[in-house]
C-alpha cells in the first residue's frame, strides 16, 4: 500500500493518540466510500463497481473508507470481517475511524444499558455478533457477553484505525 501514515499526536477523548494519514498515493485513482453502516451487501456491491471502473480505466487504485462502517445495518460484524480479509490480502485499502466506531469502542470499554450508542445503531451491531442485551443487564454482564461474542481481532482493528 502506498498510502503513508504519519502520527500528528492528536488525542481522542480517552487521552489516547490516534494516527492521522498523510496521503501520498502512487496510484492513479483513489475511491472513497462513506457510511457503510453495517451493510455488507452494499459494500460488496460498491467494491465490484470500483473493480469494474478501475478495470475500465486500466489503472491502479486505492480505496478509503471514510468511517462509520458499523451500526444500523444487520451486518456490522461481517463488514469488519470483510475489511480484515481485504487487509490481510494486501489490498490497497485504508479505513478511517468514524464517530460510530468511536462510540462502539467507548461502549466496549464501559458498557451500560444507558449508553447512547445503543440507540444509534449499537443494538444492531451487537446483534450482528449474536449478542442480545437483556433489560437490566449490569455493565459486568454486558462486558462478559462482549468478551464471549466480539472477537479481540475486531476490537484491535477498531482501535488501530486512523
Steps between C-alpha positions, in 0.01 A plus 500: 500500500644836407289711735735631766405537866635772721431559868394854575458445873127561505310380804159342524270555796660203679840673483641243256681622192367397160686487168409755235567423136699703256397396149795439278350262251678364197173370357313678225158476663380516860145388576330620818211314663303654782244378750478126439308466831501122525384433144735232367274445200542860386874503576554191284291658225702823500828306515399319181409831336840643597679197355306536174572873482872459574513221241332725245751775578783245494656656808617421849281619783465534873183503706436708809206430731405829663375352827166381632533143377304370803152558644144512370524222238479128572861403418752714691699197619509362148612838359796498739583140400485604134734795559743288702505251212574775249783633715650154551510456120700822474227697325559872462243589763493738790217536749452815702347512847151645494287618787310169501821297541610742773166457681527122469848503654380721784214258565738203497717672763207600724183310406169626632137446411470882500775555241383732219680273251231235544240741360726605208531155347702325768223252572508384137879476514487279810232285335732449200734329749216283630477706819164614637491721805233423758326780689680584821831331409785630711813645344692195621255259331512702179879497512499121540261464206720725287802288588313187395365639170724777362837375371806674645620541141200726431575718802868527400392591146280784628763621749758517221295710260648840419 
